[in-house]
Amino acid sequence: MFRALSSTTVRWRPLEGEGLEYLSLRALKATAGAAIRAESVVIGERGGRPYGLRYRIDCDAHWQVMSFLIETTEGRTLHLLSDRQGHWRDLNGVALPEFDGCIDIDLAGTPFTNTLPIRRLKLSRKAGTAKLKMLYVPFDTLQPVTDGQHYTCLEDGKLYRYEAEDRSFVADLPVDEDGLVTDYPTLFRRL
């Protein structure tokens, strides 16, 4: 459905306020470690507050998140590790059972993390709706919470519906041949 991952870079801008994201996505030579790495720099504002940060997400060959790191320009960091079975821990090995069942992550200020469940699940129109429990991280606080989200394939390999579990937000997301969002109505547009 999607092409094999090669190195690529993309940029998005928010539709409200000012900002920019520059993302590098590449396949790694995975022996025992990550197979896919996304690294990004994001500047923007939310609720009138400007922010700047970088993030790195490492995934296995099946697009399952193994770890992620967020570092703000103010020096705050969040670095969590996953066993890829829905269990998370911090860098000290402390288990975070409040996130049990979260396979995917959703970072608030980027459309990239929509790619993770789209690629991992290989959703097709015949598959119906996938109901997911996400580890959601807002960029303003870096305090993760769980969030229910639904994904439905509307056109194989081209268009996916994202819906908040509480139905407070719905967006149809066109994607490119890598599964990367090209237009996120009301939030982001690819440059």
C-alpha positions as a printed NumPy array, in Angstrom:
array([[  0.   ,   0.   ,   0.   ],
       [  2.788,   2.464,   0.929],
       [  6.21 ,   2.467,  -0.631],
       [  9.227,   1.198,   1.281],
       [ 10.643,   3.937,   3.433],
       [ 13.631,   5.847,   2.152],
       [ 15.105,   9.027,   3.563],
       [ 12.784,  11.958,   3.144],
       [ 12.219,  15.416,   4.566],
       [  8.949,  17.277,   4.828],
       [  7.755,  20.591,   6.224],
       [  4.389,  21.608,   7.606],
       [  3.068,  24.948,   8.755],
       [  0.2  ,  25.528,  11.154],
       [ -2.912,  27.153,   9.713],
       [ -3.35 ,  29.322,  12.815],
       [ -0.575,  31.519,  14.096],
       [  2.998,  31.295,  12.973],
       [  5.246,  28.287,  12.972],
       [  7.022,  25.602,  11.037],
       [  7.984,  21.962,  11.378],
       [ 10.942,  20.42 ,   9.576],
       [ 10.943,  16.602,   9.742],
       [ 13.598,  14.139,   8.598],
       [ 12.422,  10.551,   8.287],
       [ 14.79 ,   7.726,   7.484],
       [ 15.212,   3.995,   7.551],
       [ 18.013,   2.751,   9.789],
       [ 20.08 ,  -0.386,   9.481],
       [ 18.232,  -2.291,  12.176],
       [ 19.946,  -5.209,  13.751],
       [ 18.569,  -5.201,  17.271],
       [ 17.553,  -1.543,  17.403],
       [ 15.256,   0.877,  15.685],
       [ 14.489,   0.558,  11.983],
       [ 12.815,   3.939,  11.478],
       [ 13.813,   7.298,  12.939],
       [ 11.888,  10.552,  12.745],
       [ 13.682,  13.697,  13.865],
       [ 12.043,  17.082,  13.81 ],
       [ 12.345,  20.693,  14.845],
       [  9.102,  22.538,  15.571],
       [  8.505,  26.2  ,  16.315],
       [  5.075,  27.657,  16.817],
       [  2.571,  28.964,  19.287],
       [ -0.389,  27.52 ,  21.078],
       [ -2.863,  29.572,  23.054],
       [ -0.771,  32.67 ,  22.358],
       [  2.363,  31.089,  23.887],
       [  5.332,  30.556,  21.576],
       [  7.324,  27.324,  21.793],
       [ 10.336,  25.692,  20.216],
       [ 11.364,  22.062,  20.472],
       [ 12.848,  19.089,  18.808],
       [ 11.683,  15.502,  18.954],
       [ 12.989,  12.097,  17.952],
       [ 10.846,   8.988,  17.548],
       [ 12.389,   5.555,  16.998],
       [ 10.194,   2.768,  15.628],
       [ 10.724,  -0.844,  14.682],
       [ 10.221,  -2.046,  11.102],
       [  6.445,  -2.357,  11.756],
       [  6.082,   1.291,  12.805],
       [  5.69 ,   0.434,  16.486],
       [  7.162,   3.157,  18.699],
       [ 10.188,   1.975,  20.694],
       [ 11.073,   5.346,  22.239],
       [ 10.566,   9.054,  21.897],
       [ 12.375,  12.124,  23.149],
       [ 11.094,  15.702,  23.266],
       [ 13.411,  18.572,  24.212],
       [ 12.175,  22.158,  24.473],
       [ 14.314,  25.231,  23.928],
       [ 13.772,  26.011,  27.64 ],
       [ 15.513,  22.766,  28.598],
       [ 12.495,  20.628,  29.545],
       [ 12.624,  17.033,  28.314],
       [ 10.421,  13.972,  28.124],
       [ 11.994,  10.661,  27.152],
       [  9.905,   7.465,  27.337],
       [ 10.525,   3.881,  26.229],
       [  8.038,   1.27 ,  25.039],
       [  8.126,  -2.518,  24.929],
       [  5.907,  -2.257,  21.796],
       [  3.212,  -4.241,  23.621],
       [  1.542,  -1.198,  25.196],
       [  3.783,  -0.791,  28.268],
       [  5.857,   2.321,  28.918],
       [  8.692,   3.252,  31.26 ],
       [ 10.921,   6.228,  31.883],
       [ 14.691,   6.266,  31.415],
       [ 15.202,   4.994,  34.966],
       [ 13.161,   1.895,  34.156],
       [ 10.171,   3.025,  36.222],
       [  6.97 ,   1.523,  34.784],
       [  4.177,   3.912,  33.793],
       [  1.049,   1.731,  34.099],
       [ -1.28 ,   4.677,  33.428],
       [ -0.285,   4.284,  29.752],
       [ -0.835,   0.52 ,  29.52 ],
       [ -2.51 ,  -0.308,  26.227],
       [ -1.03 ,   2.679,  24.359],
       [  0.87 ,   1.37 ,  21.347],
       [  1.01 ,   4.674,  19.457],
       [  1.825,   8.221,  20.506],
       [  0.265,  11.526,  19.502],
       [  2.413,  14.635,  19.846],
       [  0.103,  17.645,  19.869],
       [  1.925,  20.068,  17.58 ],
       [  2.72 ,  17.789,  14.64 ],
       [  0.778,  15.894,  11.97 ],
       [  3.578,  13.308,  11.752],
       [  2.312,  11.128,  14.595],
       [ -0.848,  10.386,  12.586],
       [  1.447,   8.415,  10.279],
       [  2.331,   5.955,  13.058],
       [ -1.054,   4.191,  13.388],
       [ -1.797,   4.582,   9.671],
       [  1.409,   2.753,   8.725],
       [  1.422,   0.296,  11.655],
       [ -2.158,  -0.902,  11.146],
       [ -2.052,  -0.981,   7.337],
       [ -5.696,   0.065,   7.399],
       [ -7.794,  -0.647,   4.337],
       [-11.391,   0.302,   3.548],
       [-12.448,  -3.269,   4.335],
       [-10.864,  -3.13 ,   7.816],
       [-13.414,  -0.755,   9.334],
       [-12.536,   1.622,  12.157],
       [ -9.577,   1.072,  14.476],
       [-10.24 ,   2.274,  18.028],
       [ -6.973,   3.202,  19.712],
       [ -5.74 ,   4.297,  23.115],
       [ -2.96 ,   6.814,  22.493],
       [ -0.218,   8.258,  24.669],
       [ -0.877,  11.956,  23.983],
       [  1.711,  14.654,  24.749],
       [  0.785,  18.353,  24.592],
       [  3.784,  20.512,  23.686],
       [  2.971,  23.216,  26.231],
       [  3.191,  20.985,  29.333],
       [  4.956,  17.797,  28.142],
       [  2.652,  15.987,  30.596],
       [  1.457,  12.822,  28.786],
       [ -2.126,  11.585,  29.133],
       [ -4.165,   8.847,  27.472],
       [ -6.48 ,   9.764,  24.631],
       [ -9.01 ,   7.69 ,  22.696],
       [ -8.761,   8.057,  18.93 ],
       [-10.365,   6.339,  15.945],
       [ -8.84 ,   5.845,  12.484],
       [-10.784,   4.753,   9.396],
       [ -9.449,   4.245,   5.873],
       [-11.617,   6.087,   3.338],
       [ -9.407,   5.432,   0.295],
       [ -6.679,   2.792,   0.463],
       [ -3.253,   4.377,   0.876],
       [ -4.602,   7.875,   0.222],
       [ -7.237,   9.128,   2.676],
       [ -7.876,   8.397,   6.366],
       [-10.387,   9.75 ,   8.857],
       [ -9.134,  10.732,  12.292],
       [-11.805,  11.083,  14.966],
       [-11.466,  11.915,  18.638],
       [-13.184,   9.229,  20.698],
       [-15.403,  11.869,  22.348],
       [-16.357,  13.057,  18.815],
       [-15.16 ,  16.586,  19.548],
       [-12.961,  16.623,  16.428],
       [-12.965,  14.859,  13.051],
       [-10.597,  15.346,  10.122],
       [-10.106,  13.554,   6.814],
       [ -6.356,  13.284,   6.232],
       [ -4.917,  12.843,   2.741],
       [ -1.502,  11.168,   2.81 ],
       [  1.326,  10.706,   0.318],
       [  3.009,   7.468,  -0.8  ],
       [  4.926,   7.388,   2.52 ],
       [  1.768,   7.736,   4.625],
       [  2.67 ,  11.316,   5.596],
       [ -0.162,  13.815,   5.971],
       [ -0.317,  16.372,   3.166],
       [ -3.24 ,  18.414,   4.513],
       [ -4.688,  18.45 ,   8.027],
       [ -7.871,  20.55 ,   7.719],
       [ -7.954,  23.472,  10.17 ],
       [ -4.54 ,  22.584,  11.661],
       [ -1.61 ,  22.03 ,   9.239],
       [ -0.645,  22.229,   5.596],
       [  2.359,  20.604,   3.988],
       [  4.802,  22.919,   2.226]])
